[in-house]
Amino acid sequence: MRTLPLIAALAALSLTGQAMAQTVALKGPDGQSSTLSAAELAALPQVKLTVTHHGKTATFEGAPLADVVARVGAASGKAVRGPELATVIRVTAKDGYQVVFGLAETDPGTRKGRIILAARDAAGLLKDDGPFRIVVEDDLRPARSARMVETIEVIRLANATPAVAGEHKH
């Protein structure tokens, strides 16, 4: 009879671990942090991308990466200029694999190719891909389409001070 409470406790821990594993940790440029669940990701505007990886064509659905990082204070639209052009997004996977995008790469006003965060539930990802995957529309190789995404960080590389005489102003 003592095994029933133990089994129930282990089942609850397992469900809690699964729920935690079904989120992506987000870190903003000024220390903001949040998590994003598959349900919250699905509530963002969705984009479908059809890409070919290793000779196989697949369609993924997810939210634009720009919308995801905006949740933790990343600049978007016309604000992606000046020092923000030296802001990067580092994506880290469960196995330690990392890829980096310039913030401007995620802005549809700057670049035609799209980058999305897809979730297993929305995209029917393979077991080894999820629960979250970055999908890059126009890369020639799928090396930056990271799978098993756990953390997305926005990092400012440039000093945020105003430009001085002689520096580029765009």
HURA-V199806 format. One record per residue. N is the residue number from 1. RES is the residue in one small letter. PHI is phi in whole degrees, -180 to 180 (* if undefined). Layout:
# HURA-V199806
n->(N:N)
res->(RES:RES)
phi->(PHI:PHI)
This chain:
# HURA-V199806
n->(1:2:3:4:5:6:7:8:9:10:11:12:13:14:15:16:17:18:19:20:21:22:23:24:25:26:27:28:29:30:31:32:33:34:35:36:37:38:39:40:41:42:43:44:45:46:47:48:49:50:51:52:53:54:55:56:57:58:59:60:61:62:63:64:65:66:67:68:69:70:71:72:73:74:75:76:77:78:79:80:81:82:83:84:85:86:87:88:89:90:91:92:93:94:95:96:97:98:99:100:101:102:103:104:105:106:107:108:109:110:111:112:113:114:115:116:117:118:119:120:121:122:123:124:125:126:127:128:129:130:131:132:133:134:135:136:137:138:139:140:141:142:143:144:145:146:147:148:149:150:151:152:153:154:155:156:157:158:159:160:161:162:163:164:165:166:167:168:169:170)
res->(m:r:t:l:p:l:i:a:a:l:a:a:l:s:l:t:g:q:a:m:a:q:t:v:a:l:k:g:p:d:g:q:s:s:t:l:s:a:a:e:l:a:a:l:p:q:v:k:l:t:v:t:h:h:g:k:t:a:t:f:e:g:a:p:l:a:d:v:v:a:r:v:g:a:a:s:g:k:a:v:r:g:p:e:l:a:t:v:i:r:v:t:a:k:d:g:y:q:v:v:f:g:l:a:e:t:d:p:g:t:r:k:g:r:i:i:l:a:a:r:d:a:a:g:l:l:k:d:d:g:p:f:r:i:v:v:e:d:d:l:r:p:a:r:s:a:r:m:v:e:t:i:e:v:i:r:l:a:n:a:t:p:a:v:a:g:e:h:k:h)
phi->(*:-70:-72:-61:-62:-66:-63:-63:-65:-65:-65:-64:-63:-63:-65:-64:-63:-66:-65:-66:-72:-93:-129:-113:-81:-115:-129:-92:-69:-115:91:-64:-143:-162:-126:-131:-89:-61:-67:-66:-62:-66:-78:-77:-55:-107:-131:-105:-124:-109:-130:-114:-120:54:80:-114:-94:-142:-110:-120:-127:-171:-94:-56:-59:-60:-69:-66:-75:-63:-63:-120:92:-71:-65:-148:61:-66:-76:-86:-159:55:-59:-66:-71:-107:-102:-121:-118:-102:-109:-119:-95:-55:-87:92:-63:-131:-134:-130:-125:-72:-54:-62:-64:-90:-90:-65:-82:-109:-141:-71:-65:-105:-129:-125:-106:-106:-112:-55:-61:-79:-109:63:-62:-66:-53:-75:-90:-115:-81:-128:-145:-85:-126:-109:-64:-118:-69:-71:-120:-84:-60:-91:-83:-67:-107:57:-64:-116:-137:-129:-119:-104:-127:-85:-94:-89:-69:-84:-77:-63:-65:-105:-51:94:-86:-67:-130:-118)
